[in-house]
Amino acid sequence: MFLPMLQPGEVGEIVAVFGEGELRQRLLDIGFIPGQIVRVIRYAPLGDPIEVEIMGTRISLRREEAALIKVRPIRRRGRGRGPGGRRRKWRLF
């Protein structure tokens, strides 16, 4: 899965950064390195650029640049809520 496939609010771990030359090096220099956690903040109205947060910094990337970053989605654990966000009611008997 690549970075533009994540929805706003979703989090992923960077697995690899593809591309060549200066663009790839620039992505690595600003923190897009394997193992880092990245969160999609929002997409522009037409879907380009994408605002992401990495290492506490918000960065806007063009969609084609973001497509060079492979991520593994990280599922957040629930907070005791069942389907539809409703709190589960435990039955003892």
PDB file with one MODEL, atoms N, CA, C and O in Angstrom:
MODEL        1
ATOM      1  N   MET A   1       0.857  -1.170   0.000  1.00  0.00           N
ATOM      2  CA  MET A   1       0.000   0.000   0.000  1.00  0.00           C
ATOM      3  C   MET A   1       0.905   1.236   0.000  1.00  0.00           C
ATOM      4  O   MET A   1       1.963   1.256   0.630  1.00  0.00           O
ATOM      5  N   PHE A   2       0.459   2.257  -0.721  1.00  0.00           N
ATOM      6  CA  PHE A   2       1.243   3.481  -0.810  1.00  0.00           C
ATOM      7  C   PHE A   2       0.544   4.620  -0.075  1.00  0.00           C
ATOM      8  O   PHE A   2      -0.667   4.572   0.143  1.00  0.00           O
ATOM      9  N   LEU A   3       1.296   5.628   0.301  1.00  0.00           N
ATOM     10  CA  LEU A   3       0.806   6.715   1.148  1.00  0.00           C
ATOM     11  C   LEU A   3      -0.509   7.342   0.670  1.00  0.00           C
ATOM     12  O   LEU A   3      -1.377   7.590   1.507  1.00  0.00           O
ATOM     13  N   PRO A   4      -0.708   7.612  -0.628  1.00  0.00           N
ATOM     14  CA  PRO A   4      -1.986   8.224  -1.029  1.00  0.00           C
ATOM     15  C   PRO A   4      -3.207   7.330  -0.831  1.00  0.00           C
ATOM     16  O   PRO A   4      -4.335   7.804  -0.967  1.00  0.00           O
ATOM     17  N   MET A   5      -3.014   6.058  -0.516  1.00  0.00           N
ATOM     18  CA  MET A   5      -4.137   5.150  -0.294  1.00  0.00           C
ATOM     19  C   MET A   5      -4.708   5.269   1.116  1.00  0.00           C
ATOM     20  O   MET A   5      -5.816   4.798   1.373  1.00  0.00           O
ATOM     21  N   LEU A   6      -3.967   5.893   2.032  1.00  0.00           N
ATOM     22  CA  LEU A   6      -4.469   6.098   3.389  1.00  0.00           C
ATOM     23  C   LEU A   6      -5.495   7.224   3.383  1.00  0.00           C
ATOM     24  O   LEU A   6      -5.368   8.188   2.628  1.00  0.00           O
ATOM     25  N   GLN A   7      -6.500   7.096   4.220  1.00  0.00           N
ATOM     26  CA  GLN A   7      -7.532   8.118   4.368  1.00  0.00           C
ATOM     27  C   GLN A   7      -7.092   9.125   5.429  1.00  0.00           C
ATOM     28  O   GLN A   7      -6.252   8.799   6.268  1.00  0.00           O
ATOM     29  N   PRO A   8      -7.644  10.346   5.412  1.00  0.00           N
ATOM     30  CA  PRO A   8      -7.308  11.315   6.451  1.00  0.00           C
ATOM     31  C   PRO A   8      -7.543  10.733   7.846  1.00  0.00           C
ATOM     32  O   PRO A   8      -8.591  10.147   8.120  1.00  0.00           O
ATOM     33  N   GLY A   9      -6.561  10.902   8.711  1.00  0.00           N
ATOM     34  CA  GLY A   9      -6.624  10.374  10.068  1.00  0.00           C
ATOM     35  C   GLY A   9      -5.971   9.018  10.221  1.00  0.00           C
ATOM     36  O   GLY A   9      -5.660   8.612  11.341  1.00  0.00           O
ATOM     37  N   GLU A  10      -5.754   8.302   9.126  1.00  0.00           N
ATOM     38  CA  GLU A  10      -5.128   6.984   9.209  1.00  0.00           C
ATOM     39  C   GLU A  10      -3.616   7.119   9.364  1.00  0.00           C
ATOM     40  O   GLU A  10      -3.007   8.103   8.946  1.00  0.00           O
ATOM     41  N   VAL A  11      -3.039   6.093   9.979  1.00  0.00           N
ATOM     42  CA  VAL A  11      -1.616   6.083  10.308  1.00  0.00           C
ATOM     43  C   VAL A  11      -0.961   4.890   9.640  1.00  0.00           C
ATOM     44  O   VAL A  11      -1.568   3.829   9.501  1.00  0.00           O
ATOM     45  N   GLY A  12       0.297   5.077   9.223  1.00  0.00           N
ATOM     46  CA  GLY A  12       1.038   3.979   8.619  1.00  0.00           C
ATOM     47  C   GLY A  12       2.507   4.051   8.984  1.00  0.00           C
ATOM     48  O   GLY A  12       3.023   5.103   9.361  1.00  0.00           O
ATOM     49  N   GLU A  13       3.164   2.919   8.863  1.00  0.00           N
ATOM     50  CA  GLU A  13       4.611   2.853   9.078  1.00  0.00           C
ATOM     51  C   GLU A  13       5.271   2.796   7.712  1.00  0.00           C
ATOM     52  O   GLU A  13       4.869   2.002   6.861  1.00  0.00           O
ATOM     53  N   ILE A  14       6.269   3.621   7.498  1.00  0.00           N
ATOM     54  CA  ILE A  14       6.959   3.645   6.212  1.00  0.00           C
ATOM     55  C   ILE A  14       7.770   2.369   6.063  1.00  0.00           C
ATOM     56  O   ILE A  14       8.556   2.009   6.939  1.00  0.00           O
ATOM     57  N   VAL A  15       7.569   1.691   4.939  1.00  0.00           N
ATOM     58  CA  VAL A  15       8.261   0.439   4.641  1.00  0.00           C
ATOM     59  C   VAL A  15       9.414   0.690   3.681  1.00  0.00           C
ATOM     60  O   VAL A  15      10.498   0.135   3.855  1.00  0.00           O
ATOM     61  N   ALA A  16       9.188   1.526   2.662  1.00  0.00           N
ATOM     62  CA  ALA A  16      10.221   1.802   1.662  1.00  0.00           C
ATOM     63  C   ALA A  16       9.926   3.127   0.974  1.00  0.00           C
ATOM     64  O   ALA A  16       8.781   3.574   0.904  1.00  0.00           O
ATOM     65  N   VAL A  17      10.991   3.742   0.468  1.00  0.00           N
ATOM     66  CA  VAL A  17      10.865   4.961  -0.331  1.00  0.00           C
ATOM     67  C   VAL A  17      11.480   4.662  -1.688  1.00  0.00           C
ATOM     68  O   VAL A  17      12.666   4.350  -1.790  1.00  0.00           O
ATOM     69  N   PHE A  18      10.661   4.762  -2.729  1.00  0.00           N
ATOM     70  CA  PHE A  18      11.116   4.469  -4.083  1.00  0.00           C
ATOM     71  C   PHE A  18      11.491   5.767  -4.787  1.00  0.00           C
ATOM     72  O   PHE A  18      11.422   6.843  -4.194  1.00  0.00           O
ATOM     73  N   GLY A  19      11.877   5.666  -6.020  1.00  0.00           N
ATOM     74  CA  GLY A  19      12.272   6.835  -6.788  1.00  0.00           C
ATOM     75  C   GLY A  19      13.781   6.863  -6.941  1.00  0.00           C
ATOM     76  O   GLY A  19      14.496   5.993  -6.444  1.00  0.00           O
ATOM     77  N   GLU A  20      14.242   7.883  -7.640  1.00  0.00           N
ATOM     78  CA  GLU A  20      15.671   7.988  -7.905  1.00  0.00           C
ATOM     79  C   GLU A  20      16.145   9.416  -7.707  1.00  0.00           C
ATOM     80  O   GLU A  20      15.358  10.363  -7.713  1.00  0.00           O
ATOM     81  N   GLY A  21      17.427   9.544  -7.535  1.00  0.00           N
ATOM     82  CA  GLY A  21      18.075  10.844  -7.538  1.00  0.00           C
ATOM     83  C   GLY A  21      17.691  11.761  -6.403  1.00  0.00           C
ATOM     84  O   GLY A  21      17.479  11.341  -5.265  1.00  0.00           O
ATOM     85  N   GLU A  22      17.606  13.054  -6.759  1.00  0.00           N
ATOM     86  CA  GLU A  22      17.415  14.101  -5.761  1.00  0.00           C
ATOM     87  C   GLU A  22      16.074  14.018  -5.045  1.00  0.00           C
ATOM     88  O   GLU A  22      15.995  14.313  -3.852  1.00  0.00           O
ATOM     89  N   LEU A  23      15.017  13.622  -5.752  1.00  0.00           N
ATOM     90  CA  LEU A  23      13.698  13.537  -5.114  1.00  0.00           C
ATOM     91  C   LEU A  23      13.701  12.505  -3.999  1.00  0.00           C
ATOM     92  O   LEU A  23      13.232  12.786  -2.896  1.00  0.00           O
ATOM     93  N   ARG A  24      14.224  11.315  -4.272  1.00  0.00           N
ATOM     94  CA  ARG A  24      14.288  10.269  -3.248  1.00  0.00           C
ATOM     95  C   ARG A  24      15.140  10.733  -2.069  1.00  0.00           C
ATOM     96  O   ARG A  24      14.767  10.543  -0.911  1.00  0.00           O
ATOM     97  N   GLN A  25      16.286  11.340  -2.371  1.00  0.00           N
ATOM     98  CA  GLN A  25      17.167  11.811  -1.298  1.00  0.00           C
ATOM     99  C   GLN A  25      16.486  12.887  -0.462  1.00  0.00           C
ATOM    100  O   GLN A  25      16.639  12.907   0.760  1.00  0.00           O
ATOM    101  N   ARG A  26      15.741  13.776  -1.099  1.00  0.00           N
ATOM    102  CA  ARG A  26      15.036  14.835  -0.370  1.00  0.00           C
ATOM    103  C   ARG A  26      13.972  14.245   0.556  1.00  0.00           C
ATOM    104  O   ARG A  26      13.831  14.687   1.696  1.00  0.00           O
ATOM    105  N   LEU A  27      13.222  13.245   0.072  1.00  0.00           N
ATOM    106  CA  LEU A  27      12.221  12.588   0.918  1.00  0.00           C
ATOM    107  C   LEU A  27      12.881  11.947   2.136  1.00  0.00           C
ATOM    108  O   LEU A  27      12.363  12.039   3.249  1.00  0.00           O
ATOM    109  N   LEU A  28      14.019  11.301   1.923  1.00  0.00           N
ATOM    110  CA  LEU A  28      14.742  10.690   3.044  1.00  0.00           C
ATOM    111  C   LEU A  28      15.245  11.760   4.007  1.00  0.00           C
ATOM    112  O   LEU A  28      15.171  11.584   5.223  1.00  0.00           O
ATOM    113  N   ASP A  29      15.755  12.866   3.473  1.00  0.00           N
ATOM    114  CA  ASP A  29      16.299  13.940   4.311  1.00  0.00           C
ATOM    115  C   ASP A  29      15.246  14.579   5.209  1.00  0.00           C
ATOM    116  O   ASP A  29      15.552  14.966   6.337  1.00  0.00           O
ATOM    117  N   ILE A  30      14.013  14.694   4.728  1.00  0.00           N
ATOM    118  CA  ILE A  30      12.985  15.347   5.549  1.00  0.00           C
ATOM    119  C   ILE A  30      12.268  14.373   6.473  1.00  0.00           C
ATOM    120  O   ILE A  30      11.314  14.753   7.154  1.00  0.00           O
ATOM    121  N   GLY A  31      12.719  13.113   6.505  1.00  0.00           N
ATOM    122  CA  GLY A  31      12.204  12.191   7.512  1.00  0.00           C
ATOM    123  C   GLY A  31      11.420  11.004   7.019  1.00  0.00           C
ATOM    124  O   GLY A  31      10.977  10.192   7.832  1.00  0.00           O
ATOM    125  N   PHE A  32      11.228  10.867   5.731  1.00  0.00           N
ATOM    126  CA  PHE A  32      10.478   9.728   5.204  1.00  0.00           C
ATOM    127  C   PHE A  32      11.417   8.530   5.065  1.00  0.00           C
ATOM    128  O   PHE A  32      11.800   8.138   3.963  1.00  0.00           O
ATOM    129  N   ILE A  33      11.770   7.967   6.212  1.00  0.00           N
ATOM    130  CA  ILE A  33      12.685   6.828   6.234  1.00  0.00           C
ATOM    131  C   ILE A  33      11.952   5.601   6.771  1.00  0.00           C
ATOM    132  O   ILE A  33      11.047   5.729   7.596  1.00  0.00           O
ATOM    133  N   PRO A  34      12.337   4.417   6.309  1.00  0.00           N
ATOM    134  CA  PRO A  34      11.670   3.198   6.784  1.00  0.00           C
ATOM    135  C   PRO A  34      11.661   3.118   8.310  1.00  0.00           C
ATOM    136  O   PRO A  34      12.663   3.381   8.974  1.00  0.00           O
ATOM    137  N   GLY A  35      10.491   2.744   8.842  1.00  0.00           N
ATOM    138  CA  GLY A  35      10.313   2.623  10.283  1.00  0.00           C
ATOM    139  C   GLY A  35       9.611   3.816  10.910  1.00  0.00           C
ATOM    140  O   GLY A  35       9.070   3.697  12.009  1.00  0.00           O
ATOM    141  N   GLN A  36       9.605   4.960  10.241  1.00  0.00           N
ATOM    142  CA  GLN A  36       8.935   6.144  10.781  1.00  0.00           C
ATOM    143  C   GLN A  36       7.423   6.008  10.629  1.00  0.00           C
ATOM    144  O   GLN A  36       6.935   5.344   9.714  1.00  0.00           O
ATOM    145  N   ILE A  37       6.701   6.638  11.527  1.00  0.00           N
ATOM    146  CA  ILE A  37       5.239   6.635  11.504  1.00  0.00           C
ATOM    147  C   ILE A  37       4.764   7.919  10.824  1.00  0.00           C
ATOM    148  O   ILE A  37       5.250   9.009  11.122  1.00  0.00           O
ATOM    149  N   VAL A  38       3.814   7.773   9.912  1.00  0.00           N
ATOM    150  CA  VAL A  38       3.270   8.912   9.178  1.00  0.00           C
ATOM    151  C   VAL A  38       1.747   8.888   9.295  1.00  0.00           C
ATOM    152  O   VAL A  38       1.128   7.824   9.269  1.00  0.00           O
ATOM    153  N   ARG A  39       1.150  10.081   9.423  1.00  0.00           N
ATOM    154  CA  ARG A  39      -0.307  10.191   9.529  1.00  0.00           C
ATOM    155  C   ARG A  39      -0.802  11.155   8.462  1.00  0.00           C
ATOM    156  O   ARG A  39      -0.247  12.240   8.292  1.00  0.00           O
ATOM    157  N   VAL A  40      -1.836  10.763   7.751  1.00  0.00           N
ATOM    158  CA  VAL A  40      -2.435  11.640   6.742  1.00  0.00           C
ATOM    159  C   VAL A  40      -3.356  12.615   7.468  1.00  0.00           C
ATOM    160  O   VAL A  40      -4.260  12.203   8.195  1.00  0.00           O
ATOM    161  N   ILE A  41      -3.122  13.901   7.266  1.00  0.00           N
ATOM    162  CA  ILE A  41      -3.942  14.937   7.895  1.00  0.00           C
ATOM    163  C   ILE A  41      -5.151  15.249   7.013  1.00  0.00           C
ATOM    164  O   ILE A  41      -6.296  15.171   7.456  1.00  0.00           O
ATOM    165  N   ARG A  42      -4.875  15.603   5.757  1.00  0.00           N
ATOM    166  CA  ARG A  42      -5.979  15.917   4.842  1.00  0.00           C
ATOM    167  C   ARG A  42      -5.478  15.972   3.406  1.00  0.00           C
ATOM    168  O   ARG A  42      -4.282  16.057   3.129  1.00  0.00           O
ATOM    169  N   TYR A  43      -6.452  15.918   2.511  1.00  0.00           N
ATOM    170  CA  TYR A  43      -6.204  16.074   1.083  1.00  0.00           C
ATOM    171  C   TYR A  43      -6.752  17.431   0.663  1.00  0.00           C
ATOM    172  O   TYR A  43      -7.751  17.893   1.214  1.00  0.00           O
ATOM    173  N   ALA A  44      -6.116  18.064  -0.294  1.00  0.00           N
ATOM    174  CA  ALA A  44      -6.652  19.304  -0.858  1.00  0.00           C
ATOM    175  C   ALA A  44      -7.967  18.968  -1.570  1.00  0.00           C
ATOM    176  O   ALA A  44      -8.205  17.804  -1.893  1.00  0.00           O
ATOM    177  N   PRO A  45      -8.817  19.954  -1.818  1.00  0.00           N
ATOM    178  CA  PRO A  45     -10.118  19.677  -2.431  1.00  0.00           C
ATOM    179  C   PRO A  45     -10.065  18.848  -3.712  1.00  0.00           C
ATOM    180  O   PRO A  45     -10.965  18.042  -3.950  1.00  0.00           O
ATOM    181  N   LEU A  46      -9.053  19.021  -4.529  1.00  0.00           N
ATOM    182  CA  LEU A  46      -8.940  18.239  -5.760  1.00  0.00           C
ATOM    183  C   LEU A  46      -8.047  17.014  -5.581  1.00  0.00           C
ATOM    184  O   LEU A  46      -7.727  16.334  -6.555  1.00  0.00           O
ATOM    185  N   GLY A  47      -7.641  16.729  -4.339  1.00  0.00           N
ATOM    186  CA  GLY A  47      -6.851  15.537  -4.051  1.00  0.00           C
ATOM    187  C   GLY A  47      -5.352  15.723  -4.150  1.00  0.00           C
ATOM    188  O   GLY A  47      -4.601  14.772  -3.932  1.00  0.00           O
ATOM    189  N   ASP A  48      -4.896  16.921  -4.473  1.00  0.00           N
ATOM    190  CA  ASP A  48      -3.468  17.165  -4.609  1.00  0.00           C
ATOM    191  C   ASP A  48      -3.186  18.583  -4.158  1.00  0.00           C
ATOM    192  O   ASP A  48      -3.800  19.492  -4.719  1.00  0.00           O
ATOM    193  N   PRO A  49      -2.328  18.855  -3.211  1.00  0.00           N
ATOM    194  CA  PRO A  49      -1.404  17.966  -2.509  1.00  0.00           C
ATOM    195  C   PRO A  49      -2.047  17.270  -1.311  1.00  0.00           C
ATOM    196  O   PRO A  49      -3.228  17.445  -1.010  1.00  0.00           O
ATOM    197  N   ILE A  50      -1.213  16.471  -0.642  1.00  0.00           N
ATOM    198  CA  ILE A  50      -1.610  15.720   0.548  1.00  0.00           C
ATOM    199  C   ILE A  50      -0.827  16.288   1.729  1.00  0.00           C
ATOM    200  O   ILE A  50       0.391  16.445   1.646  1.00  0.00           O
ATOM    201  N   GLU A  51      -1.516  16.594   2.821  1.00  0.00           N
ATOM    202  CA  GLU A  51      -0.832  17.055   4.027  1.00  0.00           C
ATOM    203  C   GLU A  51      -0.664  15.865   4.962  1.00  0.00           C
ATOM    204  O   GLU A  51      -1.635  15.184   5.292  1.00  0.00           O
ATOM    205  N   VAL A  52       0.582  15.616   5.389  1.00  0.00           N
ATOM    206  CA  VAL A  52       0.880  14.505   6.288  1.00  0.00           C
ATOM    207  C   VAL A  52       1.659  15.022   7.490  1.00  0.00           C
ATOM    208  O   VAL A  52       2.231  16.111   7.458  1.00  0.00           O
ATOM    209  N   GLU A  53       1.671  14.222   8.545  1.00  0.00           N
ATOM    210  CA  GLU A  53       2.461  14.547   9.730  1.00  0.00           C
ATOM    211  C   GLU A  53       3.460  13.431   9.955  1.00  0.00           C
ATOM    212  O   GLU A  53       3.101  12.254  10.001  1.00  0.00           O
ATOM    213  N   ILE A  54       4.731  13.820  10.097  1.00  0.00           N
ATOM    214  CA  ILE A  54       5.792  12.860  10.358  1.00  0.00           C
ATOM    215  C   ILE A  54       6.758  13.497  11.344  1.00  0.00           C
ATOM    216  O   ILE A  54       7.188  14.634  11.150  1.00  0.00           O
ATOM    217  N   MET A  55       7.095  12.780  12.382  1.00  0.00           N
ATOM    218  CA  MET A  55       7.998  13.252  13.435  1.00  0.00           C
ATOM    219  C   MET A  55       7.561  14.612  13.996  1.00  0.00           C
ATOM    220  O   MET A  55       8.397  15.468  14.284  1.00  0.00           O
ATOM    221  N   GLY A  56       6.245  14.802  14.146  1.00  0.00           N
ATOM    222  CA  GLY A  56       5.718  16.027  14.731  1.00  0.00           C
ATOM    223  C   GLY A  56       5.673  17.219  13.791  1.00  0.00           C
ATOM    224  O   GLY A  56       5.332  18.322  14.218  1.00  0.00           O
ATOM    225  N   THR A  57       6.008  17.026  12.526  1.00  0.00           N
ATOM    226  CA  THR A  57       6.022  18.108  11.546  1.00  0.00           C
ATOM    227  C   THR A  57       5.016  17.823  10.442  1.00  0.00           C
ATOM    228  O   THR A  57       4.915  16.697   9.956  1.00  0.00           O
ATOM    229  N   ARG A  58       4.277  18.849  10.053  1.00  0.00           N
ATOM    230  CA  ARG A  58       3.317  18.690   8.955  1.00  0.00           C
ATOM    231  C   ARG A  58       3.975  19.111   7.646  1.00  0.00           C
ATOM    232  O   ARG A  58       4.607  20.163   7.551  1.00  0.00           O
ATOM    233  N   ILE A  59       3.804  18.255   6.644  1.00  0.00           N
ATOM    234  CA  ILE A  59       4.430  18.463   5.342  1.00  0.00           C
ATOM    235  C   ILE A  59       3.384  18.215   4.260  1.00  0.00           C
ATOM    236  O   ILE A  59       2.578  17.291   4.368  1.00  0.00           O
ATOM    237  N   SER A  60       3.400  19.039   3.221  1.00  0.00           N
ATOM    238  CA  SER A  60       2.533  18.813   2.061  1.00  0.00           C
ATOM    239  C   SER A  60       3.358  18.192   0.944  1.00  0.00           C
ATOM    240  O   SER A  60       4.445  18.667   0.617  1.00  0.00           O
ATOM    241  N   LEU A  61       2.825  17.132   0.371  1.00  0.00           N
ATOM    242  CA  LEU A  61       3.485  16.429  -0.731  1.00  0.00           C
ATOM    243  C   LEU A  61       2.552  16.373  -1.923  1.00  0.00           C
ATOM    244  O   LEU A  61       1.335  16.266  -1.772  1.00  0.00           O
ATOM    245  N   ARG A  62       3.136  16.447  -3.116  1.00  0.00           N
ATOM    246  CA  ARG A  62       2.337  16.188  -4.312  1.00  0.00           C
ATOM    247  C   ARG A  62       1.940  14.721  -4.299  1.00  0.00           C
ATOM    248  O   ARG A  62       2.630  13.879  -3.725  1.00  0.00           O
ATOM    249  N   ARG A  63       0.830  14.434  -4.934  1.00  0.00           N
ATOM    250  CA  ARG A  63       0.330  13.055  -4.973  1.00  0.00           C
ATOM    251  C   ARG A  63       1.359  12.113  -5.605  1.00  0.00           C
ATOM    252  O   ARG A  63       1.536  10.991  -5.131  1.00  0.00           O
ATOM    253  N   GLU A  64       2.033  12.554  -6.662  1.00  0.00           N
ATOM    254  CA  GLU A  64       3.016  11.687  -7.317  1.00  0.00           C
ATOM    255  C   GLU A  64       4.238  11.437  -6.434  1.00  0.00           C
ATOM    256  O   GLU A  64       4.860  10.379  -6.527  1.00  0.00           O
ATOM    257  N   GLU A  65       4.589  12.402  -5.577  1.00  0.00           N
ATOM    258  CA  GLU A  65       5.690  12.193  -4.628  1.00  0.00           C
ATOM    259  C   GLU A  65       5.261  11.212  -3.543  1.00  0.00           C
ATOM    260  O   GLU A  65       6.017  10.313  -3.175  1.00  0.00           O
ATOM    261  N   ALA A  66       4.045  11.389  -3.033  1.00  0.00           N
ATOM    262  CA  ALA A  66       3.537  10.503  -1.985  1.00  0.00           C
ATOM    263  C   ALA A  66       3.400   9.073  -2.483  1.00  0.00           C
ATOM    264  O   ALA A  66       3.507   8.127  -1.701  1.00  0.00           O
ATOM    265  N   ALA A  67       3.163   8.911  -3.786  1.00  0.00           N
ATOM    266  CA  ALA A  67       3.006   7.571  -4.365  1.00  0.00           C
ATOM    267  C   ALA A  67       4.317   6.793  -4.381  1.00  0.00           C
ATOM    268  O   ALA A  67       4.317   5.595  -4.666  1.00  0.00           O
ATOM    269  N   LEU A  68       5.426   7.448  -4.081  1.00  0.00           N
ATOM    270  CA  LEU A  68       6.726   6.771  -4.012  1.00  0.00           C
ATOM    271  C   LEU A  68       6.995   6.184  -2.627  1.00  0.00           C
ATOM    272  O   LEU A  68       7.995   5.497  -2.423  1.00  0.00           O
ATOM    273  N   ILE A  69       6.099   6.458  -1.676  1.00  0.00           N
ATOM    274  CA  ILE A  69       6.311   6.034  -0.291  1.00  0.00           C
ATOM    275  C   ILE A  69       5.385   4.867   0.023  1.00  0.00           C
ATOM    276  O   ILE A  69       4.163   5.012   0.048  1.00  0.00           O
ATOM    277  N   LYS A  70       5.985   3.716   0.259  1.00  0.00           N
ATOM    278  CA  LYS A  70       5.217   2.511   0.598  1.00  0.00           C
ATOM    279  C   LYS A  70       5.034   2.468   2.109  1.00  0.00           C
ATOM    280  O   LYS A  70       5.986   2.660   2.866  1.00  0.00           O
ATOM    281  N   VAL A  71       3.797   2.215   2.540  1.00  0.00           N
ATOM    282  CA  VAL A  71       3.481   2.181   3.970  1.00  0.00           C
ATOM    283  C   VAL A  71       2.748   0.898   4.332  1.00  0.00           C
ATOM    284  O   VAL A  71       2.132   0.246   3.489  1.00  0.00           O
ATOM    285  N   ARG A  72       2.836   0.560   5.606  1.00  0.00           N
ATOM    286  CA  ARG A  72       2.055  -0.538   6.176  1.00  0.00           C
ATOM    287  C   ARG A  72       1.059   0.117   7.118  1.00  0.00           C
ATOM    288  O   ARG A  72       1.463   0.745   8.097  1.00  0.00           O
ATOM    289  N   PRO A  73      -0.244  -0.016   6.842  1.00  0.00           N
ATOM    290  CA  PRO A  73      -1.232   0.632   7.706  1.00  0.00           C
ATOM    291  C   PRO A  73      -1.150   0.114   9.137  1.00  0.00           C
ATOM    292  O   PRO A  73      -0.925  -1.073   9.375  1.00  0.00           O
ATOM    293  N   ILE A  74      -1.333   1.012  10.065  1.00  0.00           N
ATOM    294  CA  ILE A  74      -1.350   0.658  11.482  1.00  0.00           C
ATOM    295  C   ILE A  74      -2.774   0.843  11.964  1.00  0.00           C
ATOM    296  O   ILE A  74      -3.331   1.939  11.902  1.00  0.00           O
ATOM    297  N   ARG A  75      -3.344  -0.221  12.433  1.00  0.00           N
ATOM    298  CA  ARG A  75      -4.715  -0.167  12.947  1.00  0.00           C
ATOM    299  C   ARG A  75      -4.660   0.235  14.410  1.00  0.00           C
ATOM    300  O   ARG A  75      -3.921  -0.344  15.206  1.00  0.00           O
ATOM    301  N   ARG A  76      -5.446   1.225  14.738  1.00  0.00           N
ATOM    302  CA  ARG A  76      -5.499   1.654  16.135  1.00  0.00           C
ATOM    303  C   ARG A  76      -6.401   0.719  16.909  1.00  0.00           C
ATOM    304  O   ARG A  76      -7.414   0.249  16.390  1.00  0.00           O
ATOM    305  N   ARG A  77      -6.038   0.452  18.133  1.00  0.00           N
ATOM    306  CA  ARG A  77      -6.867  -0.399  18.986  1.00  0.00           C
ATOM    307  C   ARG A  77      -8.096   0.373  19.422  1.00  0.00           C
ATOM    308  O   ARG A  77      -8.044   1.580  19.658  1.00  0.00           O
ATOM    309  N   GLY A  78      -9.187  -0.339  19.522  1.00  0.00           N
ATOM    310  CA  GLY A  78     -10.430   0.285  19.959  1.00  0.00           C
ATOM    311  C   GLY A  78     -10.375   0.660  21.427  1.00  0.00           C
ATOM    312  O   GLY A  78      -9.505   0.206  22.170  1.00  0.00           O
ATOM    313  N   ARG A  79     -11.298   1.478  21.824  1.00  0.00           N
ATOM    314  CA  ARG A  79     -11.354   1.900  23.219  1.00  0.00           C
ATOM    315  C   ARG A  79     -12.609   1.351  23.874  1.00  0.00           C
ATOM    316  O   ARG A  79     -13.382   2.096  24.475  1.00  0.00           O
ATOM    317  N   GLY A  80     -12.810   0.038  23.754  1.00  0.00           N
ATOM    318  CA  GLY A  80     -13.968  -0.576  24.384  1.00  0.00           C
ATOM    319  C   GLY A  80     -15.258  -0.314  23.641  1.00  0.00           C
ATOM    320  O   GLY A  80     -16.343  -0.403  24.215  1.00  0.00           O
ATOM    321  N   ARG A  81     -15.144   0.006  22.384  1.00  0.00           N
ATOM    322  CA  ARG A  81     -16.338   0.309  21.607  1.00  0.00           C
ATOM    323  C   ARG A  81     -16.539  -0.758  20.545  1.00  0.00           C
ATOM    324  O   ARG A  81     -15.587  -1.248  19.938  1.00  0.00           O
ATOM    325  N   GLY A  82     -17.780  -1.097  20.341  1.00  0.00           N
ATOM    326  CA  GLY A  82     -18.125  -2.119  19.363  1.00  0.00           C
ATOM    327  C   GLY A  82     -18.424  -1.505  18.006  1.00  0.00           C
ATOM    328  O   GLY A  82     -18.057  -0.360  17.743  1.00  0.00           O
ATOM    329  N   PRO A  83     -19.082  -2.256  17.156  1.00  0.00           N
ATOM    330  CA  PRO A  83     -19.426  -1.756  15.826  1.00  0.00           C
ATOM    331  C   PRO A  83     -20.239  -0.473  15.907  1.00  0.00           C
ATOM    332  O   PRO A  83     -21.110  -0.331  16.765  1.00  0.00           O
ATOM    333  N   GLY A  84     -19.951   0.441  15.025  1.00  0.00           N
ATOM    334  CA  GLY A  84     -20.688   1.698  15.006  1.00  0.00           C
ATOM    335  C   GLY A  84     -20.270   2.659  16.094  1.00  0.00           C
ATOM    336  O   GLY A  84     -20.932   3.677  16.294  1.00  0.00           O
ATOM    337  N   GLY A  85     -19.185   2.370  16.811  1.00  0.00           N
ATOM    338  CA  GLY A  85     -18.697   3.263  17.847  1.00  0.00           C
ATOM    339  C   GLY A  85     -19.479   3.192  19.146  1.00  0.00           C
ATOM    340  O   GLY A  85     -19.265   4.004  20.046  1.00  0.00           O
ATOM    341  N   ARG A  86     -20.380   2.229  19.251  1.00  0.00           N
ATOM    342  CA  ARG A  86     -21.171   2.108  20.484  1.00  0.00           C
ATOM    343  C   ARG A  86     -20.381   1.327  21.523  1.00  0.00           C
ATOM    344  O   ARG A  86     -19.637   0.402  21.196  1.00  0.00           O
ATOM    345  N   ARG A  87     -20.553   1.709  22.755  1.00  0.00           N
ATOM    346  CA  ARG A  87     -19.889   1.021  23.853  1.00  0.00           C
ATOM    347  C   ARG A  87     -20.525  -0.345  24.046  1.00  0.00           C
ATOM    348  O   ARG A  87     -21.749  -0.478  24.045  1.00  0.00           O
ATOM    349  N   ARG A  88     -19.685  -1.356  24.211  1.00  0.00           N
ATOM    350  CA  ARG A  88     -20.196  -2.714  24.422  1.00  0.00           C
ATOM    351  C   ARG A  88     -20.762  -2.862  25.825  1.00  0.00           C
ATOM    352  O   ARG A  88     -20.219  -2.318  26.787  1.00  0.00           O
ATOM    353  N   LYS A  89     -21.841  -3.592  25.930  1.00  0.00           N
ATOM    354  CA  LYS A  89     -22.419  -3.883  27.241  1.00  0.00           C
ATOM    355  C   LYS A  89     -22.130  -5.338  27.545  1.00  0.00           C
ATOM    356  O   LYS A  89     -22.525  -6.234  26.799  1.00  0.00           O
ATOM    357  N   TRP A  90     -21.452  -5.558  28.623  1.00  0.00           N
ATOM    358  CA  TRP A  90     -21.067  -6.919  29.000  1.00  0.00           C
ATOM    359  C   TRP A  90     -22.202  -7.584  29.767  1.00  0.00           C
ATOM    360  O   TRP A  90     -22.824  -6.986  30.645  1.00  0.00           O
ATOM    361  N   ARG A  91     -22.445  -8.811  29.416  1.00  0.00           N
ATOM    362  CA  ARG A  91     -23.472  -9.581  30.106  1.00  0.00           C
ATOM    363  C   ARG A  91     -22.793 -10.691  30.878  1.00  0.00           C
ATOM    364  O   ARG A  91     -21.981 -11.437  30.332  1.00  0.00           O
ATOM    365  N   LEU A  92     -23.125 -10.794  32.130  1.00  0.00           N
ATOM    366  CA  LEU A  92     -22.518 -11.819  32.971  1.00  0.00           C
ATOM    367  C   LEU A  92     -23.329 -13.103  32.973  1.00  0.00           C
ATOM    368  O   LEU A  92     -22.773 -14.180  33.188  1.00  0.00           O
ATOM    369  N   PHE A  93     -24.631 -13.011  32.738  1.00  0.00           N
ATOM    370  CA  PHE A  93     -25.485 -14.197  32.769  1.00  0.00           C
ATOM    371  C   PHE A  93     -26.264 -14.326  31.507  1.00  0.00           C
ATOM    372  O   PHE A  93     -27.040 -15.269  31.354  1.00  0.00           O
TER     373      PHE A  93
ENDMDL
END
